[in-house]
Amino acid sequence: MSFALNGLVPDVESLEDWLSRPSEAAVAACRRLEGDIVLLGVGGKMGLSLARMVRRASDQAGNSRRVIGVSRFSSPHAMHELRQAGVEPIACDLADREVVSRLPLAPNVIFMAGQKFGTSDAPEQTWAANTLVPAIAAEHYARSRIVAFSTACVYPLTPVASPGSSEADALNPPGEYANSCLGRERIFTYLSKKNGTRMLMFRLSYAIDLRYGVLHDVAWKVARGQPVDVTMGYANVIWQGDANARAIQCLEHTDVPPPALNVTGLERVSIRALAHRFGDLLGRTAIITGEEAETAWLFDARCSFELLGSVSVTLDEMIEAMAKWVKSGGPSLGKPTHFETRDGQF
């Protein structure tokens, strides 16, 4: 049950439990999947909760598989957290081919590594993280099935009057970051075809944790009396726990060549309406700046719902939980999404 439904004010411990609570579909997938699961780039915003969910879903499925989390692990705290959850942490620079060659092999791989922010200052680092690292990983795990995290930013901005970008649409994104992500998909696809590696491109849009995400950014701006820019007038979001469950399920839907799947919510979120809603919930007046442009990054996620089923947390529940989090002074990761950005420069 979500916090929005049970009326509780969440704390970090209960939030972490909520984010890593496996769905029945994720447990069923773990029951059918054979072999260990490796998560590459597990140290990012979603990695820890996804690794915990894989462990919990496997345990509930009666599967004693190894769950291995790989990252640079700049902080020992993340390694400790994984061990506590029954996940084996391995410190590794995924850009180092020799070190990667010593990673344990496994039939199931979820690739989460990548770089977004800082692209404008050091584009070569972003391209290395988003194309070279995938190549090294795909070569080492050529005999595995790989769910490769991508981004819905590989699509161009689409008219707000349209249904949003679908998996069949042409990829022509703005900005260096998004093009490096397109490069990541092209590298994975090339090596999938070359080596017969089953993969899936997991095109995620705005996973929501109470400590970061579009809802977090808008809520805190309203709470602090800061203006909310509505030029990028709309977005699609999904609860991070639901995105985690979908990543696990997608291990059963890999293929050669890799299919792509838009992973986000069906509802189109109006940034203006969202700001006013948070204003009502927080007892503040939302300050709006800008006017909605005719285009936005919007995505048609119907295929993922048809393939993987519904989600467990609704948009209203996310909004209500976020308002409670802000009112209670819940912590922030301090990593704004920059959802307002329209030129792809991060």
C-alpha positions in Angstrom: 0.0 0.0 0.0 1.3 3.5 -0.9 1.7 6.3 1.6 -0.9 8.3 -0.3 -3.4 5.5 0.4 -2.5 4.8 4.0 -2.3 8.4 5.1 1.2 8.1 6.6 4.0 10.6 6.2 6.9 8.6 4.7 10.4 8.4 6.0 13.5 7.3 4.2 13.4 3.7 5.5 9.8 3.2 4.5 10.3 5.0 1.2 13.2 2.6 0.3 10.9 -0.3 1.2 8.2 1.1 -1.1 10.6 1.6 -4.0 11.9 -1.9 -3.8 8.7 -3.8 -3.1 8.3 -6.2 -6.1 5.1 -6.5 -8.0 3.5 -9.9 -8.6 4.6 -9.7 -12.2 8.2 -9.1 -11.2 8.1 -12.1 -8.8 6.6 -14.2 -11.6 9.3 -13.1 -14.0 12.0 -14.0 -11.5 10.4 -17.4 -11.0 10.7 -18.1 -14.7 14.1 -16.6 -15.3 17.1 -19.0 -14.9 20.5 -18.0 -13.6 22.1 -15.0 -11.8 21.4 -11.4 -12.5 24.0 -8.7 -12.8 23.2 -5.0 -12.6 25.8 -2.7 -14.3 25.9 0.9 -13.1 24.0 0.1 -9.9 25.3 3.1 -8.1 23.0 5.6 -9.8 19.7 7.0 -8.6 17.6 3.9 -9.5 20.2 1.2 -9.1 20.0 0.5 -5.3 16.3 0.2 -5.3 16.2 -2.0 -8.4 18.9 -4.3 -7.0 16.9 -4.6 -3.8 13.8 -5.4 -5.8 15.6 -8.1 -7.8 16.8 -9.7 -4.6 13.3 -9.5 -2.9 11.5 -10.8 -6.1 14.0 -13.7 -6.4 13.6 -14.6 -2.8 9.8 -14.5 -3.0 10.0 -16.7 -6.2 12.1 -19.2 -4.2 15.2 -18.6 -6.3 18.6 -18.5 -4.6 20.3 -16.9 -7.5 23.2 -14.4 -7.1 22.3 -10.8 -7.6 25.4 -8.8 -8.3 25.7 -5.0 -8.4 28.6 -3.4 -10.3 29.6 0.3 -10.0 32.6 2.5 -9.2 31.1 2.9 -5.7 32.7 6.2 -4.9 31.0 5.9 -1.5 31.4 2.7 0.7 27.9 3.4 2.0 26.2 2.1 -1.2 28.2 -1.1 -1.0 27.2 -1.6 2.6 23.5 -1.0 1.7 23.7 -3.6 -1.1 25.3 -6.2 1.2 22.6 -5.6 3.8 20.0 -6.3 1.1 21.7 -9.6 0.0 23.2 -8.1 -3.2 26.9 -8.7 -3.9 28.7 -5.4 -4.7 31.7 -5.4 -7.1 33.7 -2.1 -7.5 34.6 -1.7 -11.2 35.3 1.0 -13.7 33.1 0.0 -16.5 35.3 1.9 -19.0 38.2 -0.3 -18.2 38.0 -3.3 -20.6 40.5 -5.4 -18.7 38.7 -5.0 -15.4 35.3 -5.7 -17.0 36.7 -8.9 -18.5 37.0 -10.2 -15.0 33.4 -9.6 -14.0 31.4 -12.7 -13.3 29.3 -13.8 -16.3 25.5 -14.3 -15.9 22.6 -15.0 -18.2 20.7 -11.9 -17.1 22.1 -8.4 -17.2 20.5 -5.0 -16.6 22.7 -2.2 -17.9 22.1 1.2 -16.1 25.4 3.0 -16.6 25.4 6.4 -18.3 26.1 10.1 -18.0 23.8 13.1 -18.5 24.8 16.2 -16.5 28.1 17.9 -17.3 27.7 17.1 -21.0 28.1 20.8 -22.0 31.4 21.1 -20.2 32.9 17.8 -21.1 31.0 16.2 -24.1 33.8 13.6 -24.6 33.2 12.2 -21.2 29.5 11.8 -21.9 30.2 10.1 -25.2 32.6 7.7 -23.6 30.2 6.9 -20.8 27.3 6.4 -23.2 28.9 4.6 -26.1 32.3 3.1 -25.1 31.1 1.7 -21.8 28.1 -0.1 -23.5 30.4 -1.6 -26.1 32.7 -3.0 -23.5 29.8 -4.4 -21.5 28.0 -5.9 -24.5 31.2 -7.6 -25.7 31.8 -9.2 -22.2 28.1 -10.2 -21.8 27.6 -11.3 -25.4 26.0 -14.6 -24.3 23.6 -12.9 -21.8 20.2 -11.3 -22.3 20.6 -7.5 -21.7 18.0 -4.9 -20.7 19.7 -1.7 -21.6 18.5 1.5 -20.0 18.0 4.3 -22.5 16.0 7.5 -22.4 13.0 8.8 -24.1 15.1 11.8 -25.0 16.3 9.9 -28.1 13.1 11.1 -29.7 12.7 14.7 -31.0 10.3 17.1 -29.3 6.8 16.3 -30.4 3.7 18.5 -30.9 1.7 18.6 -27.6 -1.4 17.9 -29.7 0.0 14.5 -30.8 -0.2 11.2 -28.9 3.6 11.5 -28.1 6.5 9.6 -29.6 6.0 5.9 -30.1 8.6 3.2 -30.5 8.2 3.2 -34.3 9.0 6.9 -34.7 12.3 8.2 -36.2 15.0 9.2 -33.7 16.3 12.7 -34.3 16.9 14.3 -30.8 18.2 17.7 -30.0 21.5 18.2 -28.1 24.7 16.3 -27.5 23.5 14.3 -24.5 20.5 12.9 -26.3 22.6 12.1 -29.4 25.1 10.2 -27.2 22.2 8.2 -25.9 21.1 7.4 -29.5 24.7 6.4 -30.0 24.4 4.0 -27.0 21.4 2.4 -28.6 23.2 2.1 -32.0 26.2 0.4 -30.4 24.0 -2.0 -28.5 22.1 -2.8 -31.6 25.2 -3.4 -33.7 26.7 -5.8 -31.1 23.3 -7.5 -30.7 23.2 -8.3 -34.4 26.9 -9.2 -34.6 27.0 -11.5 -31.6 23.4 -12.7 -31.5 22.9 -11.1 -28.0 19.3 -10.7 -27.0 18.6 -7.2 -25.8 15.9 -4.6 -25.1 16.1 -0.8 -25.2 14.4 0.4 -22.0 13.5 4.0 -22.9 12.6 5.5 -19.6 11.0 8.9 -19.0 11.1 10.5 -15.5 11.0 7.8 -12.8 9.7 9.4 -9.7 11.3 9.1 -6.2 10.2 11.5 -3.5 13.8 12.7 -3.3 14.1 13.7 -7.0 12.2 13.8 -10.2 9.9 16.3 -12.0 7.3 16.2 -9.2 10.0 16.8 -6.6 11.3 19.8 -8.6 8.0 21.4 -9.0 6.9 20.8 -5.5 10.0 22.3 -3.9 9.8 25.4 -6.2 6.3 26.0 -5.1 7.1 25.4 -1.4 10.0 27.9 -1.6 8.1 30.5 -3.6 10.3 30.1 -6.7 8.8 30.5 -10.2 7.9 27.3 -12.1 8.8 27.6 -15.8 6.0 26.0 -17.9 7.6 26.5 -21.3 8.2 22.8 -21.4 4.6 22.4 -20.6 4.0 18.7 -20.2 5.8 15.5 -19.2 5.2 11.8 -18.6 6.2 10.2 -15.3 6.2 6.8 -13.6 6.8 5.7 -10.0 10.3 4.4 -9.7 9.1 1.2 -8.1 7.0 0.5 -11.1 9.9 1.3 -13.4 12.0 -1.1 -11.4 9.4 -3.9 -11.8 9.2 -3.3 -15.5 13.0 -3.6 -15.9 12.9 -7.0 -14.3 9.9 -8.1 -16.5 11.7 -6.9 -19.6 14.4 -9.5 -19.2 11.8 -11.9 -20.6 11.3 -9.7 -23.7 14.8 -9.3 -25.1 15.4 -10.2 -28.8 17.7 -9.8 -31.8 17.7 -7.1 -33.0 16.6 -5.3 -29.8 13.1 -4.1 -29.5 12.6 -0.7 -27.9 10.0 0.0 -25.2 8.8 3.4 -23.9 8.6 3.1 -20.1 6.6 5.9 -18.4 3.1 6.8 -17.5 0.1 7.0 -19.8 -1.1 10.3 -18.4 0.2 13.6 -19.7 1.2 15.8 -16.8 0.6 19.6 -17.2 3.4 21.4 -15.4 1.1 24.4 -14.9 -1.6 22.3 -13.4 0.9 20.4 -11.3 2.3 23.6 -9.8 -1.2 24.8 -8.9 -2.0 21.4 -7.4 1.1 21.6 -5.2 0.1 25.1 -4.3 -3.2 23.8 -3.0 -1.6 20.9 -1.1 1.2 23.0 0.4 -0.8 26.1 1.2 1.3 28.2 -1.1 0.6 30.3 -4.3 2.3 28.8 -7.3 4.3 31.4 -9.3 4.2 30.6 -13.0 6.7 31.9 -15.6 6.7 31.4 -19.4 4.0 30.0 -21.7 3.6 26.5 -22.9 5.5 25.8 -26.2 3.8 23.9 -28.9 6.2 21.0 -28.5 7.5 18.9 -25.6 9.2 15.6 -24.9 6.1 13.4 -24.7 5.9 9.7 -25.1 3.3 7.1 -26.0 3.7 4.3 -23.5 0.7 2.1 -24.5 3.0 -0.7 -25.8 4.6 -1.1 -22.3 1.2 -1.2 -20.6 -0.1 -3.8 -23.1 3.1 -5.9 -22.7 3.8 -5.5 -19.0 0.4 -4.6 -17.4 -0.7 -1.7 -15.3 1.2 0.2 -12.7 0.8 0.1 -8.9 1.0 3.8 -8.1 -1.1 6.5 -9.8 -0.2 10.0 -10.6 -2.5 11.3 -7.9 -0.9 9.1 -5.3 2.6 10.3 -6.3 1.5 13.9 -6.0 -0.1 13.4 -2.6 2.9 11.5 -1.3 5.3 14.2 -2.7 3.3 17.0 -0.9 3.5 15.0 2.4 7.2 14.5 1.9 7.8 18.2 1.3 5.7 19.3 4.3 7.5 16.9 6.5 10.9 18.2 5.4 11.9 15.0 3.7 15.4 15.0 2.2 16.4 15.7 -1.4 19.1 14.1 -3.4 19.9 17.6 -4.7 19.8 16.5 -8.4 17.3 18.6 -10.3 16.0 17.0 -13.5 16.2 20.2 -15.5 12.9 19.2 -17.1 12.6 22.8 -18.4 15.5 22.3 -20.8 14.4 22.3 -24.5 17.7 22.3 -26.4 19.1 19.1 -25.0 22.1 20.9 -23.4 22.7 19.5 -19.9 
